[in-house]
Amino acid sequence: MSAVNDTKFTHAVFLVTGIPGQEDVPLWFSVLFCFTYAISITGNSVILFIIKTDPSLHEPMYIFLSMLAVADLAISIATMPTTLGIFLFNSREISLDACFAQLFFIHSLQCIESSVLLLMAFDRFVAIRYPLKYASILTLPRIAKMGLVCVVRGVAIICPLPLLLQQYRYCRANILSHSYCLHQDVMKLACADVRVNSIYGLFNTLLILGLDTLLIFLSYVMILKTVLSIASYLERLRALNTCVSHLCAIMLFYTPMIGLSVIHRFGISSSPLLQILLGYVYLLVPPMMNPIVYSVKSKHLRARIMRVFIK
C-alpha cells in the first residue's frame, strides 16, 4: 500500500504495530489491554467523582490530584482506539490526519501531566514549609490559574510538531513501531530533512524533562531541608509520608518517558521489542497505577471511596 501521494497526503495511511512475534496469542493481549484500560478509566473516574462530590476533599492537594486524574483519563482515551483496534479487530490503518491528531494529544497531555506533577511538588513544599499559610497561598483562583497555565503550556509547546510533520512527504515504509502515533516514530518515516523536527523535539524533551524534573528536585531539596529541621522524629516521618504518593507518581511517569526518548534518539541498535514494551509502559502504566497509589496512601481518600462502595 502506498504511503503517500506525490501531491496530496489525504489518502496516505500509516500502519500501527502490535507486539511483533506474538501474533499467535492476540486474545491474551486483548484481555490484558482491555483490563488495563478498564482500571485506568474506572480508577481515574472514581477519583474525580469522589473529589467532586465530597466537600471535605476540596483542598489544594486533592484538586491537583483531580488534575492529574483528568490528564491520565485523557491519555487513556487518546491511545485506546488504535491500541484496542489492533488487538481486538486487527485494524492497523490510521490516516495521516488522525495520526497527527493523536500524537498531538498524546504529547500535549504528557506535557500537561508533567506540569501537574510539578505543581503537586510545589503543593507539598508549601504544605510542609508553610503549613499555617497553606490555604492562603494556594487559593482556588490561584490553583485555577496554575491549571490553565499547564494546559496553555502543553498546547503551545506541542502544537508545532504536527504542523511541521504535515509539510513532509512520506514515501518510505509506512509501518509505525507502536500501536499509536508518537512524534519520534512518525518523523523517521519522512522522506525529507527532518533536522528541524529533531532539534525542536529535543528542545521539547529538555524543556519538559529537564526543567520540570529540575524544579521538582529543587522542591524536594527544600522539603528535605525543612523536614530535617523538625525536632520530632515522628513528625519527620509524618511529613515525608505525605510525599510518598507523589514520589511514586514521579517515578511511574518520568522513568519510562526518559528511557523511551533515549532509545528513540540514540538506541539505533536497541531491540524493537524493548522499544514497544517501553512504549506501552510509558503510556499505559501511569494512568493505571496513579489512582491505585493515591487510593492506598491517602487515608482520607481511601475512606471516602470505601464509604461510597459500601453504600
Secondary structure, 3 states (H helix, E strand, C coil): CCCCCCCCCCCCEEECCCCCCCCCCHHHHHHHHHHHHHHHHHHHHHHHHHHHHCHHHCCHHHHHHHHHHHHHHHHHHHHHHHHHHHHHCCCCEEEHHHHHHHHHHHHHHHHHHHHHHHHHHHHHHHHHHCHHHHHHHCCHHHHHHHHHHHHHHHHHHHCHHHHHHCCCCCCCCCECCCCCCCHHHHHCCCCCCCHHHHHHHHHHHHHHHHHHHHHHHHHHHHHHHHHHCCCCHHHHHHHHHCCHHHHHHHHHHHHHHHHHHHHHHHCCCCCHHHHHHHHHHHHHHHHHHHHHHHHHHCHHHHHHHHHHHHC
